[in-house]
Amino acid sequence: MSVAVNSVPPRVARWALGWITLVAFLDTFAIVPLLAPYAEDTLGASRHQAGLIIALYSLANLVGNFGSGVLIDRYGRRMPMVLSLLIASVLIALYSLARSPETMMVLRVLHGLSGAVFVPAMFAMVADYGGQRRAQAMGTAGALIGLVALLAPVLSGILAKYYGMSVVFWGVAGLMALAGLVGFTLQERYAHPRYEAPIHPMEVLRLPTPMAMFLLTLGMTFAMGVLTFSLPTRLSEAGFDPAYRGRMFGMFALVAVLTMSLVRGRHALGGGGNRSLVGIGLLIVGVLGLDWFPIPSGTWFSVLMYGLGFGLTFPAVHLVAYEGAPLHLRGTALAVLHAFYSLGYTLGPASAGVVDAFAGTVGAGLALLLLVLAFHLLRCGREQVVD
């Protein structure tokens, strides 16, 4: 059994983890919206190469997540998190020195592998420090990430416009390096004993409660991927300009942040498992609305459902996956959850592009199927209690 160890004062730890949470997603929300145009205009990438540069991060992240959990559970959360943040900061700084699409592709792969470590390690540390209030801690972490999603694209766009992309790369790199250094001030909340038996990531796939959360995460991110493809396409065809589309995505982020901030109690809406099921249900309504609701009034309603659904589901799946796994597999459970997260964001836009006019219906159908499977697995795992 793991035991608590000496740590920095709780208030300092919360501020440190809050800072790390804010910065950990900057590379996604501050850089990715600007990366494809940068690759085409500055590196001479073709449209296909620019898309590949974006996608390679998620693909590398997907693969890396199946191994990163072993590091987190075997060696603790702090050092893997700190080292991967520092490595990511160096790689992002090197973005500004890349002179060809191929070089940027290599950097994106390495960056994706580093992100496969620090994101689940950060969530594991948030949950460890949260203790009996980890539901609130997960909700706060989700709200901070939503805040980054809301503000980072705007701020990075302004910086890139007036000072160039190199300033964005170096700025994000510096903040991530600082986050890594802040991580050194933290100590492990629990001592992680050395397990003689090897840790296999696939073990968590046999646990009903974490597996239910993996399926719900896949449904959530697949629905989000459909949104990122279908919403701009539908509105553009209806004659609405990019600024109008941006306001819709802004409302989604704002609603998600408010939901994660306000619905954080352990027993709110029946607990984390039920909360995630309700969230996926709302996402199903939202994704169906992309096909069947009138534009633009119905689209605003769809985006509202998306914000509520994502706000309920995102913290809940992390909480339940963590608590539903044995102590020596909790980091692994969060890492595998993020593999499903990356898989959904990869498959969602690609599938929406193939089926196009019926993307919302197909996305809702898949999410409903995953919801039913997850409900069954949660019922199977009701008697499993992990302290």
N, C-alpha and C positions, 0 to 999 in steps of 0.2 A: 504494500500500500504506500502511495506517495504521501509525504508529509510536508507541511508548510516549512519554508526556510525563511531566514531573515531577509527583509526586503527594504527598499526605500519607503518613506512614508506614503500611505495610500493616496493622499492628495497629489503628491509629486508623481507617483506612478500613473495616476489617471491622466494628468496633464501630458506626461511623456507619451503614453499610449495614444492619447488623442492626437498629438502632433504627428506621430508615426502613421496613424490611420489616415489623417488628412493627406500626408505626403505620398503614402504608398500608392495612391491611385492617380497622382498627378501625371505620371507617364502615359496613362491611358486617356485621361480627359483633356489634358493640356496639349499633348503632342499629336495624338492620332487624328483629330479633326483637320489638322494642317499638313499631315505628312504626305498624303497622296499628291496634292498640288506642288509641294516642295520637291518631291521625287521627280515629277514631270518637268517642272520649270528649271530646277537647279541641277539635278543629276542627269537629266536627259532620258528619264525612264519612259517607256511606253505605257499606255493605259493598263495593259496586262501586267507589266512589271510593277507598276504602282500598286495595283490590287494585291499582288503577291507580297509586296513589302508589308502591307497592312496585315495580311492573313498569316504570314509566317510566325508572327509573335504568338497568335492564338494557338497555332498548331504545335509550336515548341512548348508553349505553356501547358497544353493538353497532355503531351507526352511526359513532360517533367513532373507534373502533379502526381503521377502514379509512383514516382520514386521519392519525391520530396518529403512525403509524410513519414517515411522511414527515418530520414535525418532528424526530423522534428521530434519524433518519439524516442529515438535512440540517444540523441545528444542534447535534448532540451530545446526550448523555443528560441532563447535569446541569441546564441551565437550563430545558428543558421540564419536567423532574421537579420542580424547586424551585418554579417559578411555578404549576404545576398543584396542588401540595400547598398552597401558600398560598391560592390561589383556592378550593380545596375547604374549607379551614378557615373562610374567610369565609362560604361558603354554608351550612356546617353550623351556624355560629353564628346565621345568619339563620333556621334552622329554628325556633328558640325564639321568634322574633318573628312567625312566620306566624300569621294569624288566620282563614284560610279554606283549604279543601281545594285550591282552584285555585292559591293562592299556593304551597302546598307542592308541587304538581305542577310548577310552573315551576322551583322550586328543585331538585327531584329531577332534572329534565332537565339543568339546568346542571351539577349535581353529577356526573351520569353522564358528561357530556362531559369534565369535568376528570379523572375517574377513568380515562378512556380514554387519557390521556397519562401520568399518573404511575405506573401499574402496569406497563405494558410498559417504560417508561424505567427503572424500578427494577430489573426483571429483566435488562435489557440491561446496566445498570451492574454488577450482581452478577456476570454472566457475564464482562464485560470485566475486572473486577478479579480474578476467579477464575483467569484464565490457564490454565495446565496443570492446575490443580486446580478447574476450574469445575464438574465433576460434583459434587464435594463441596460447593462453594459453593451450587449449585442445591438440593442435598439439605438443606443447612442452612436456606436461605431457605424451602423448603417446610415444614420442621419448625417454624420460627418462626411461619409462617402457621397451621399446625395448632394450635400452642399458643394463638394468639389465638382461633381458633375454639372451643377448649375452654374458655378462661377468660373471654373478653370477655362472652358472653351472661349468665353468672352475675353478674359484677361489675357490669355495667350494670343488670341487673335489681335488684340490691340498692340501687344508687344511686337508681334511679328510684323505688323503693318508699319510701325514707326521705327523699329530698331533691327528687324531681320530675325530670321529663324534661329540663327546662332545664339542670340540672346535668350531665346526660349529654351534651347537645348542646354545651355550652360546654367541658366537659372534653375531649371528642373533638376539638373544634375547636382547643383550645389545644395538644394533643399533636401534631396534624397541622401546625400552624404551627411548632412546635418542630422537627418533622421537616424541614420546608422549610428552616429556618434551618441545621440540621445539614447539609443537602445543600450549602449554600454552602461548607462546609469541604472538600468533595471537589473534585477536579479530574478532568477526563476522563482515563481510563486510556489512551486512544489519541487521537491527533489525527485529526479527521474531515475529510478533504479535501473541498473544494467540487467537486461533480460538475456538469459543464456540462449533461448531459442530465437532464431531469426524472425524478424517482423516481415510479414508478407502483405503488401497492399491489398491483395485480393481477398484477404480475410474479412474486410469490412463489407464486402459485397454479399457475404452470407448472413449478415446481421439485418433482421427485418426493419428495424427502426431507421438506422442510417440509410439503408437501401431505399426506403420510402422517400427520404429527403433528397437522395440523389435523383430519383425520378421526378420529384417535384421541381428540383432545380433545373433539370433538363427541360421540363415543360415551361418553366418561367422564362428561361433564357431563349428558348426557341420562339416563344411568343414575342419577346423583346426584339429578337432578330427580324421577325416578320414586320414589326412596327417600324424598325429603322429602314426597311426597304419599301414597304407598302405606303406608309404615311406620306413621305415626300413625293412618291410617284403619283398617288391619287390626287393630292393637292395640286401638283404641278399640272396634271392633265386637266384639272378644273380651273386652271388659270390663276392660282394663288402664288404669290412671289415667295422667295426664300425667307424673307423677314417674317411673313405670316406663319410659315412652317416652323421657324425658330421659336415663335411665341408658343406654339403648341408643345414643342419639346420642353420649353421652359416651364410650362404649366405642369407637365408630367413630373419633372424633377422636383418642383415645389411641392406638389401634392404628396409625392413619395417621401420627401424629407419630413413634412409635417406629420404624416402617418407614422413614420418610424420614431419620431420624437414623442408623439402622444400615446401610441399604443405599444407600451414597452413592458407592462407588468407580466409576471410569470403566468398568471391565470387569466389575463385578458383574452376575451373571445374563446374561452375554454382551454387555454394553454397553447404552447408553441405548435404542437402537431395539428390541432384543429385550426389554429390561426393560419397556418400555411395552406391548409385545404381551402379555407375561405378565400385566401388570397388568390390561389389558382383559379377558383371559381370566378372571381371578379375579372381576372385576366382573360378567361374564356369569353366572358361577355364583351370585353374590350376588343379582343381580336376578331370576334364575329362581327362587331360593329364596323370594322374597317371595310367589310364587303357589303353589309346590309343596311347600315344607317346612312341617312342623307348627309351630303357634304354642304356646308361645313358644320352645321349644328350637331348632327349625329357624331361627327368626327371628334368634336370637343368632348362629347359625352364618353366616347371610346377612350380618349386620352385620360379622362378623369378616372375611368375604371382601371386603366393601366397603372396610373399613379397609386391608387388605393391598393390594387392587387400586389404590385411590386413592393410597396411599403410594408405590407403585412407579411409577405412571403420571405423576402431577403433576410431579415434578421432571424426569423423563425427557423428556417432550414439550417442555418449555422448553429443555432442553439440546440436544436433537437438532434442533429447529427453528432455534435460534440457530446451531449449528455447520454445519447443512446449507444455510445461505443465504450468498451472497457478502457480503463485508465491508460493502458500502454498502447492504445490504438486511436486515441482522440485526435492527435495531430494528423495521423493517417486518414481518419475519417474526413477531416476538413480539407485535406489535400485532394482526396478523391472527389469530394463534393465540387471542388473548383475545376477538376477535370471535366465533370459533367457540365459545369458552368461554361467552360470554354467550348465544349462540344455543341451546346445549344446555340451559342452566339455564332458558331461557324456554320451550322446547318440551317439556322433560321433564315438568314438573308438568301443563302443559296437556293433553298427550297422555294422561297417566295418568288425568286426570279424565274424559276422553272414553271410554276403553276400560275403565276402572275394574277390574273383576274380572280382566282379562287384562293388566294394565299391566306386570307383571313379564315375561311371555312376549313381549309386543310390544317392550319395552325391550331384552331379551336378543337378540331377532331383529335389531333395528337395530344394536346394538353388534357382533354377529357379522358382519353385512354390512360395517360400517365396518372391522372387524378384517381381513377378507379383502382389502378394497381397499387398506388401509394396508400389509399384508404385500406385496402386489404392487408398490406404489409404492416401498417400501423396497428391494426387489430391483432395481428399475429404477435406483435412485439409489446403489447400492453403489459404483459407480466414481467418483462425484462426491466429491472430497476438498477441503475448505475448511480452510485453516490458521487 
